[in-house]
Amino acid sequence: MDERVAVIGIIVTNRDSVEALNALLHEYADHIIGRMGIPYRQRKINIISLAVDAPQNVISALTGRIGKLAGVRVKTAYAGADSDAA
């Protein structure tokens, strides 16, 4: 299956879900290119951005599992089909 490059945006509003989220990210670590986390203390949320390179079904499985966590929102943006051309 073809690998896809994507950016996954995650907003965490429930601190109780952080441990489960980190466990999921560890499980998919082989597909994560990079990760940036920003604690936004004024709003009591955490913003996480992931860059991933994985098959479509793996990205969908990861985001689906993240989306099931309480107080966690997730959205994904994919690179275009021509992202291999350079």
C-alpha positions as CSV (number, residue, x, y, z in Angstrom):
1,M,0.0,0.0,0.0
2,D,1.2,3.5,-0.8
3,E,2.6,5.6,2.0
4,R,1.0,9.0,2.6
5,V,2.4,12.1,4.2
6,A,0.1,14.0,6.5
7,V,-0.1,16.5,9.3
8,I,-2.3,15.5,12.2
9,G,-3.5,18.3,14.5
10,I,-4.6,17.4,18.0
11,I,-6.2,19.5,20.7
12,V,-6.4,18.1,24.2
13,T,-8.8,19.6,26.7
14,N,-8.9,16.7,29.1
15,R,-5.6,16.2,30.9
16,D,-6.8,12.7,32.0
17,S,-6.4,11.6,28.4
18,V,-2.8,12.6,28.0
19,E,-1.3,9.3,29.2
20,A,-3.5,7.3,26.8
21,L,-2.7,9.7,24.0
22,N,1.1,9.3,24.6
23,A,0.7,5.5,24.7
24,L,-1.0,5.6,21.2
25,L,1.7,7.9,19.8
26,H,4.4,5.5,21.1
27,E,2.6,2.6,19.5
28,Y,2.7,4.4,16.1
29,A,6.2,5.9,16.6
30,D,7.7,4.2,13.5
31,H,5.3,6.3,11.3
32,I,5.8,9.7,13.1
33,I,8.3,12.0,11.3
34,G,8.1,14.7,13.9
35,R,6.0,16.0,16.8
36,M,5.5,19.5,18.3
37,G,3.5,20.0,21.5
38,I,2.4,23.4,22.8
39,P,0.9,23.8,26.2
40,Y,-1.5,26.7,26.1
41,R,-1.9,27.4,29.8
42,Q,-4.2,30.4,29.5
43,R,-6.8,28.2,27.9
44,K,-5.9,25.0,29.8
45,I,-5.4,23.0,26.6
46,N,-2.5,21.3,24.8
47,I,-1.9,21.6,21.1
48,I,0.0,18.8,19.3
49,S,1.1,18.7,15.7
50,L,2.3,15.4,14.2
51,A,4.0,14.9,10.8
52,V,3.5,11.3,9.7
53,D,4.5,9.1,6.8
54,A,2.4,5.9,6.7
55,P,-0.2,3.9,4.7
56,Q,-3.6,5.5,4.6
57,N,-5.2,2.8,6.7
58,V,-2.5,3.3,9.4
59,I,-3.1,7.1,9.5
60,S,-6.9,6.5,9.7
61,A,-6.5,3.9,12.5
62,L,-4.3,6.3,14.5
63,T,-6.6,9.3,14.1
64,G,-9.7,7.1,14.8
65,R,-8.2,5.9,18.0
66,I,-7.1,9.4,19.0
67,G,-10.6,10.7,18.3
68,K,-12.2,8.2,20.7
69,L,-10.2,9.7,23.7
70,A,-12.3,11.9,26.0
71,G,-11.6,15.6,25.5
72,V,-9.4,15.1,22.5
73,R,-10.1,16.5,19.0
74,V,-8.2,15.5,15.9
75,K,-8.0,16.6,12.3
76,T,-5.8,15.4,9.4
77,A,-4.4,17.2,6.3
78,Y,-2.8,15.1,3.6
79,A,0.0,16.0,1.1
80,G,-1.1,16.0,-2.5
81,A,-0.8,12.9,-4.6
82,D,2.1,14.5,-6.4
83,S,4.2,14.9,-3.2
84,D,6.7,12.3,-4.4
85,A,7.7,14.5,-7.4
86,A,10.6,16.9,-6.6
